Amino acid sequence: VLIMAPRKKEAKKQEEVVNLGPQVAEGENVFGVAHIYASFNDTFVHITDLSGKETIVRITGGMKVKADRDEASPYAAMMAAQDVAARCKELGITAIHVKLRATGGTKTKTPGPGAQ
């Protein structure tokens, strides 16, 4: 007759609730800055805090589509913006200042197709 050792009792795990983002009162707006760079090859949507030093989320059009030619398309920019908006909601960012940038310099000052 084999006698097995008694089963070990599982320790109860306590889940800690982690609140990401700034701690603010209910109904108070938390601002971020959306730096949108729309070139003819890609579109970047980059959210920072108001100082611009702390990156909250950065998504590009190339991260959303497979074909290289579609990176700068309005569709890829829209998909990137949806991901950015979802992440901002998770972190408690409720308001955004938008800064739109094109290629500039000696090249064209017109933003690319992702800025539509």
CORLIN-V541350 format. One record per residue. OMEGA is omega in whole degrees, -180 to 180 (none if undefined). BURIAL is b if it has 24 or more other C-alpha atoms within 12 Angstrom, else e. Layout:
omega->OMEGA burial->BURIAL
omega->OMEGA burial->BURIAL
//
This chain:
omega->179 burial->e
omega->176 burial->e
omega->-178 burial->e
omega->178 burial->e
omega->179 burial->e
omega->-179 burial->e
omega->177 burial->e
omega->179 burial->e
omega->-179 burial->e
omega->177 burial->e
omega->180 burial->e
omega->-179 burial->e
omega->177 burial->e
omega->179 burial->e
omega->178 burial->e
omega->178 burial->e
omega->-178 burial->e
omega->177 burial->e
omega->178 burial->e
omega->177 burial->e
omega->-176 burial->e
omega->178 burial->e
omega->-177 burial->e
omega->178 burial->e
omega->-180 burial->e
omega->178 burial->e
omega->-180 burial->e
omega->-179 burial->e
omega->174 burial->e
omega->-175 burial->b
omega->170 burial->b
omega->178 burial->b
omega->178 burial->b
omega->175 burial->b
omega->-179 burial->b
omega->178 burial->b
omega->-176 burial->b
omega->175 burial->b
omega->180 burial->b
omega->179 burial->b
omega->-177 burial->b
omega->177 burial->b
omega->179 burial->b
omega->172 burial->b
omega->-171 burial->b
omega->-179 burial->b
omega->177 burial->b
omega->171 burial->b
omega->-175 burial->b
omega->180 burial->e
omega->-179 burial->e
omega->-178 burial->e
omega->-174 burial->e
omega->178 burial->e
omega->178 burial->e
omega->178 burial->b
omega->178 burial->b
omega->180 burial->b
omega->177 burial->b
omega->177 burial->b
omega->180 burial->b
omega->178 burial->b
omega->-173 burial->b
omega->-178 burial->b
omega->-178 burial->e
omega->-175 burial->e
omega->-180 burial->e
omega->-176 burial->e
omega->-177 burial->e
omega->-176 burial->b
omega->-177 burial->b
omega->-175 burial->b
omega->176 burial->b
omega->179 burial->b
omega->-180 burial->b
omega->178 burial->b
omega->179 burial->b
omega->178 burial->b
omega->178 burial->b
omega->-179 burial->b
omega->178 burial->b
omega->178 burial->e
omega->179 burial->b
omega->-179 burial->b
omega->179 burial->b
omega->-180 burial->e
omega->179 burial->e
omega->178 burial->b
omega->177 burial->e
omega->-175 burial->e
omega->176 burial->b
omega->175 burial->b
omega->-175 burial->b
omega->-179 burial->b
omega->-174 burial->e
omega->166 burial->b
omega->-177 burial->e
omega->173 burial->e
omega->-178 burial->e
omega->-177 burial->b
omega->175 burial->b
omega->-176 burial->b
omega->175 burial->e
omega->-176 burial->e
omega->178 burial->e
omega->179 burial->e
omega->-177 burial->e
omega->178 burial->e
omega->-179 burial->e
omega->177 burial->e
omega->-178 burial->b
omega->-176 burial->b
omega->-180 burial->b
omega->-178 burial->b
omega->-178 burial->b
omega->none burial->e
//
